[in-house]
Amino acid sequence: MGHWWYRNIVEPGKLPMLLALVSFVMSFLVTRTITRMIRAGKGPFRNVTPGGMHVHHVVPGVVLVIIGGFGAIGSAHHSFGALLSAVLFGLGAGLVLDEFALILHLDDVYWSEQGRKSVEIVVLTAALVALVLGGFLPFGVNELTADERSNRGLVVINTATNFFLALVALWKGKPRTALVGVLIPFVALIGAIRLARPGSPYAKRFYAKRPKARAKAGLRAYRHDRRWAVPRRKIQDWIGGAPTPEKETARPG
């Protein structure tokens, strides 16, 4: 176990990333636990409202991200400062992305339906970082052999092809597929060759005069959403708490 740890985590310099990922996940989980307790009126926690102004936890999150980011840049790669900076960055990132929906909408939508985006982006971010820790490199470079990597032309072609597939998947209205496809090219290929989602830039451009393709794309999107919407919502509610029907004026967090 010790040899594996050194060979796969310490020697490649992935320990700061691992610490950042762990602190990121723990920060999000602890924050969600506290905000759910405040929402339910349980425990000693209360909203931070100095002078009557509600201070959202994205504020200390931004401070921690700045300290951790600049600390990591100014620290030696394997030093204690780099490890501490990684932890601070992960803690801050967890606080910031927990209120991603608030930043996106510029409104207090934490416990609303729009607030689900925060949970989704946190899960997606953690998954992508875990893939990088597992050895996946952007645009499938890790899939090349040592001889292929030594050929600069093959590396450029491989990277450009996978980047193009990820862009096509994004163009077709599949941002999750495109993001995962950056690290796993086969996923981007699936997103690129399948029908675009209705309302995507691709669909507006190429399906406008193709009613059959437009109808087929709409039917496929409807079936996909009907199949996965309920399980996805249940998982999001289990992780982050169910949204309330109407917007709360005093929101915990």
C-alpha positions as CSV (number, residue, x, y, z in Angstrom):
1,M,0.0,0.0,0.0
2,G,2.8,2.4,0.9
3,H,4.6,1.7,-2.4
4,W,1.3,2.3,-4.3
5,W,0.7,5.6,-2.4
6,Y,4.2,6.8,-3.2
7,R,4.2,5.7,-6.8
8,N,0.7,7.0,-7.7
9,I,0.1,10.0,-5.4
10,V,3.4,11.4,-3.9
11,E,5.9,10.9,-6.8
12,P,3.6,12.4,-9.5
13,G,2.9,15.3,-7.2
14,K,-0.8,14.6,-6.8
15,L,-1.0,14.8,-3.1
16,P,-2.0,18.5,-3.1
17,M,-4.8,17.7,-5.6
18,L,-6.0,14.8,-3.4
19,L,-6.0,17.0,-0.3
20,A,-7.9,19.7,-2.3
21,L,-10.5,17.2,-3.4
22,V,-11.0,15.8,0.0
23,S,-11.3,19.2,1.7
24,F,-13.6,20.3,-1.2
25,V,-16.0,17.4,-0.7
26,M,-15.9,17.8,3.1
27,S,-16.5,21.5,2.9
28,F,-19.5,21.0,0.8
29,L,-21.0,18.2,2.9
30,V,-20.4,20.1,6.2
31,T,-21.9,23.3,4.8
32,R,-25.0,21.5,3.5
33,T,-25.4,19.8,6.8
34,I,-25.2,23.1,8.7
35,T,-27.6,24.9,6.3
36,R,-30.1,22.1,6.5
37,M,-30.0,22.3,10.3
38,I,-30.5,26.0,10.2
39,R,-33.4,25.6,7.8
40,A,-35.0,23.0,10.1
41,G,-34.3,25.2,13.2
42,K,-32.1,22.5,14.8
43,G,-28.7,22.9,16.5
44,P,-26.7,25.9,17.6
45,F,-26.1,27.3,14.1
46,R,-27.6,30.5,12.8
47,N,-27.3,32.8,9.8
48,V,-24.4,35.3,10.0
49,T,-26.1,38.7,9.9
50,P,-23.8,41.4,11.2
51,G,-25.7,44.7,11.2
52,G,-28.7,43.0,9.6
53,M,-26.8,42.0,6.5
54,H,-26.9,38.4,5.6
55,V,-23.3,37.2,4.8
56,H,-23.5,34.3,2.4
57,H,-20.8,31.6,2.9
58,V,-19.6,32.3,-0.7
59,V,-17.8,35.3,0.8
60,P,-15.4,33.4,3.1
61,G,-15.2,30.9,0.3
62,V,-13.8,33.4,-2.1
63,V,-11.3,34.6,0.5
64,L,-10.1,31.0,1.1
65,V,-9.8,30.4,-2.7
66,I,-7.7,33.5,-3.1
67,I,-5.4,32.6,-0.2
68,G,-5.1,29.0,-1.2
69,G,-4.6,29.8,-4.9
70,F,-1.9,32.4,-4.4
71,G,-0.3,30.3,-1.6
72,A,0.0,27.3,-3.9
73,I,1.6,29.5,-6.6
74,G,4.1,30.9,-4.2
75,S,5.0,27.6,-2.5
76,A,7.4,24.9,-3.5
77,H,5.7,21.9,-5.1
78,H,6.2,19.3,-2.3
79,S,6.4,21.8,0.6
80,F,4.0,22.0,3.6
81,G,2.9,25.4,2.3
82,A,1.7,23.8,-0.9
83,L,-0.3,21.1,1.0
84,L,-1.8,23.7,3.3
85,S,-2.7,25.9,0.3
86,A,-4.4,23.0,-1.4
87,V,-6.5,22.3,1.7
88,L,-7.5,26.0,2.0
89,F,-8.3,26.1,-1.7
90,G,-10.5,23.0,-1.5
91,L,-12.4,24.4,1.5
92,G,-13.0,27.7,-0.2
93,A,-14.1,26.0,-3.5
94,G,-16.6,23.9,-1.6
95,L,-18.1,27.0,0.0
96,V,-18.2,28.9,-3.4
97,L,-19.7,26.1,-5.5
98,D,-22.3,25.4,-2.8
99,E,-23.7,28.8,-3.8
100,F,-23.0,28.4,-7.5
101,A,-26.6,28.9,-8.4
102,L,-26.7,32.2,-6.4
103,I,-23.7,33.4,-8.4
104,L,-25.2,32.2,-11.7
105,H,-28.7,33.8,-11.1
106,L,-27.4,36.8,-9.0
107,D,-30.3,36.0,-6.7
108,D,-30.9,34.0,-3.5
109,V,-32.1,30.8,-5.1
110,Y,-30.4,28.4,-2.6
111,W,-33.5,26.5,-1.6
112,S,-35.4,27.0,-4.9
113,E,-35.5,24.7,-7.9
114,Q,-32.7,26.7,-9.5
115,G,-30.6,25.9,-6.5
116,R,-30.2,22.3,-7.7
117,K,-27.5,23.6,-10.1
118,S,-25.2,24.0,-7.1
119,V,-25.4,20.3,-6.2
120,E,-25.0,19.3,-9.8
121,I,-21.9,21.4,-10.3
122,V,-20.3,20.2,-7.1
123,V,-20.8,16.5,-8.0
124,L,-19.5,17.1,-11.5
125,T,-16.4,19.0,-10.3
126,A,-15.6,16.3,-7.8
127,A,-16.0,13.6,-10.4
128,L,-13.7,15.4,-12.9
129,V,-11.0,16.0,-10.3
130,A,-11.2,12.3,-9.3
131,L,-10.7,11.3,-12.9
132,V,-7.6,13.4,-13.1
133,L,-6.3,11.9,-9.9
134,G,-7.0,8.5,-11.5
135,G,-4.7,9.2,-14.3
136,F,-7.0,10.6,-17.0
137,L,-5.5,13.6,-18.9
138,P,-7.4,16.1,-20.9
139,F,-8.2,15.1,-24.5
140,G,-7.1,11.5,-24.2
141,V,-3.4,12.1,-24.0
142,N,-3.1,9.3,-21.4
143,E,-4.4,6.8,-24.0
144,L,-1.4,7.2,-26.2
145,T,1.5,4.8,-25.9
146,A,5.0,6.1,-25.0
147,D,6.1,5.9,-28.6
148,E,3.0,7.8,-29.8
149,R,3.7,10.5,-27.2
150,S,7.1,11.0,-28.6
151,N,5.6,11.8,-31.9
152,R,4.5,15.4,-31.6
153,G,2.3,15.2,-34.7
154,L,0.2,12.3,-33.2
155,V,-0.2,14.2,-29.9
156,V,-1.4,17.3,-31.7
157,I,-3.8,15.3,-33.9
158,N,-5.2,13.3,-31.0
159,T,-5.7,16.4,-28.8
160,A,-7.3,18.4,-31.6
161,T,-9.7,15.6,-32.5
162,N,-10.8,15.1,-29.0
163,F,-11.1,18.8,-28.4
164,F,-13.3,19.1,-31.5
165,L,-15.5,16.2,-30.3
166,A,-16.0,17.9,-27.0
167,L,-16.9,21.2,-28.7
168,V,-19.5,19.4,-30.9
169,A,-21.1,17.8,-27.9
170,L,-21.3,21.2,-26.2
171,W,-22.7,22.7,-29.4
172,K,-25.4,20.0,-29.4
173,G,-26.5,21.1,-25.9
174,K,-24.8,18.5,-23.9
175,P,-22.5,20.3,-21.4
176,R,-22.1,17.4,-19.0
177,T,-21.1,15.1,-21.8
178,A,-18.7,17.6,-23.2
179,L,-17.0,18.1,-19.8
180,V,-16.6,14.4,-19.0
181,G,-15.6,13.9,-22.7
182,V,-12.6,16.2,-22.1
183,L,-11.1,13.5,-20.0
184,I,-12.8,10.4,-21.6
185,P,-12.9,11.0,-25.3
186,F,-15.3,8.1,-26.0
187,V,-17.9,10.0,-24.0
188,A,-17.4,13.1,-26.2
189,L,-17.7,10.9,-29.3
190,I,-21.1,9.6,-28.2
191,G,-22.3,13.2,-27.5
192,A,-21.0,14.4,-30.9
193,I,-22.6,11.8,-33.1
194,R,-26.0,11.5,-31.4
195,L,-28.9,13.9,-32.0
196,A,-28.7,17.4,-30.6
197,R,-31.0,18.5,-27.8
198,P,-33.9,20.8,-28.8
199,G,-33.0,24.4,-28.3
200,S,-29.3,23.9,-28.7
201,P,-27.3,26.0,-31.1
202,Y,-26.8,23.0,-33.3
203,A,-30.5,22.2,-33.4
204,K,-31.4,25.8,-34.3
205,R,-28.9,25.8,-37.1
206,F,-29.5,22.4,-38.7
207,Y,-33.0,21.2,-37.6
208,A,-34.9,24.3,-38.5
209,K,-35.9,23.0,-41.9
210,R,-35.8,19.3,-40.9
211,P,-39.1,18.6,-39.1
212,K,-38.4,14.9,-38.8
213,A,-35.0,15.4,-37.2
214,R,-36.5,18.1,-34.9
215,A,-39.3,15.8,-33.8
216,K,-37.0,12.8,-33.3
217,A,-34.6,15.0,-31.2
218,G,-37.5,16.3,-29.1
219,L,-38.8,12.7,-28.5
220,R,-35.4,11.4,-27.6
221,A,-34.8,14.3,-25.2
222,Y,-38.3,13.8,-23.6
223,R,-37.6,10.1,-23.1
224,H,-34.2,10.7,-21.6
225,D,-35.4,13.4,-19.2
226,R,-38.4,11.3,-18.2
227,R,-36.1,8.3,-17.5
228,W,-33.4,10.2,-15.5
229,A,-35.0,13.3,-14.1
230,V,-36.6,11.6,-11.1
231,P,-33.6,9.6,-10.0
232,R,-31.4,12.6,-10.5
233,R,-33.7,14.8,-8.4
234,K,-33.8,12.2,-5.6
235,I,-30.0,12.1,-5.5
236,Q,-29.8,15.9,-5.5
237,D,-32.4,16.1,-2.7
238,W,-30.6,13.5,-0.7
239,I,-27.3,15.3,-1.0
240,G,-28.3,18.9,-0.8
241,G,-31.9,19.0,0.5
242,A,-35.2,19.3,-1.3
243,P,-36.1,22.8,-2.6
244,T,-39.1,24.7,-1.2
245,P,-42.1,25.5,-3.4
246,E,-41.7,29.2,-2.8
247,K,-38.7,31.4,-2.3
248,E,-37.7,31.9,1.3
249,T,-36.9,35.5,2.4
250,A,-34.5,34.4,5.1
251,R,-32.3,31.7,3.8
252,P,-29.9,29.7,5.9
253,G,-26.2,29.7,4.9
